[in-house]
Amino acid sequence: QVQLVESGGGLVQAGGSLRLSCVASGSIFSIKRMGWYRQAPGKQRELVAVITSGGSIGYADSVKGRFTISRDVTKNTVFLQMGNLKPEDAAVYYCNAVEDRPIDEKNYWGQGTQVTVSS
């Protein structure tokens, strides 16, 4: 089992910045990638950024150049630095971890943290 605890959401003006944090605990040795997803009201949850255990990184086109995902392996923490925020970035942001298991993989989710962007 993997537990994820997010923090760092809040209210920010358009053009501002926020940093989200996600601390993983439990069977962290089996995590093969972690990432951030977001879900706005009435919309599907979408991938924002992902980082693999090998350090490969990927971003949604909508956030490239504005958001940066990083990690501190000593603290089992993944960060999402968000810059030049836009009203359309407002959503509940969820941390995700994918556990590699012998015959499948399992997704874990944090409780979500609200990001509100005022125009």
N, C-alpha and C positions, 0 to 999 in steps of 0.2 A: 504494500500500500504506500501511496505517496500523498502527502498533505501539502497544500499550497496556500499561502497567506499573502494577499496583495495589500499594498498600501500606496498612498501618494496621489490619489485622485483629488479632484476639487473643482473650484470655479476659477476660470482664468479668462482674461479678455483676449479677443482675437489678436493674433500676433505674438501672444505670450508663450511661455514654456511651462512644462510640468515633467516631473520624473516619477514614473511608476516603479515599484519594487515588488518582487515576488520571491518569497523565501520558501524553499522546498525542504521537506523533512520526510523521514521514513526510508523507503527503499530507493534512495537517490542513486545508488550505484547502477540501477537498471534503467535509468532515464536515458533515452537516446536523443531526444530533442525537447526543447521548451520553446514556448512562444507566447505571443499576445494576440488575442482576438478581441473584437468589439461587436457590440450589438446596439444599434439605435432603435428607438421605438418603431414598431411596424416593419422592421427590416430583419433580414437573416443575419446570423452571426457570421462575421467575416474575418479572415486571417489578416493580421496587421504586420507581424514580423515573427521570424523564427530563427533559432540558433540551435545547431546540432551539437552533440557531444564532441564532435571533432572540430567545432568552431565555425562551420559553414553558416552563412547568414543569408536570409532572404527577406524581402519586403514586398508589401503590396505596392502597386504602382502609385496609388493615391498618396502614399506617405514617403516615398523615396526622396531623399534629400532633405527631409524635415525631421524624420524620426530615426533614432539609433537604438538598436538593441545591443546589450552587452551583458556580461556576467562576471561574477566574482565567485570562482569555484571554491575558494576557501570558506565562503559564507553561504554556499549553496543558494545564491541569489542571482536572479536575472532582473535586469533593468530595462526600462523603455524610456529613453529620453525623447520627449516630444517638443519640437520647436515650431515656430511660426504656425501656431494652432489656428484652425479655421472653424467656423460654426459647424461645418459638416463633420468635424472630428468628434463632436459631442456624442457620447455613447457610454454604455457600461463596458469597461475593459476587463477582460478575463485572462488570467494566466492559465496556460495549458502545459501539461507535461505528458509525454508519451513514453510509456514503459515498454521496454522490449522484453517479451516473454518467449518461451521456447517455441510455441506454435502460433502466437498471435501478438498483438500489441494492445495496450489498454490506455485509454485517455483519462487523465485526471484534470479537474478544473478547480480554480479558486472560486471564492464567493463573489468576485466582481467588485470593481471600484468605479464609481461614477466620475466621469469627466464632463464638465459643462463649459462651453465656450460661448461667451457673450460677444455680440457683434457691436 
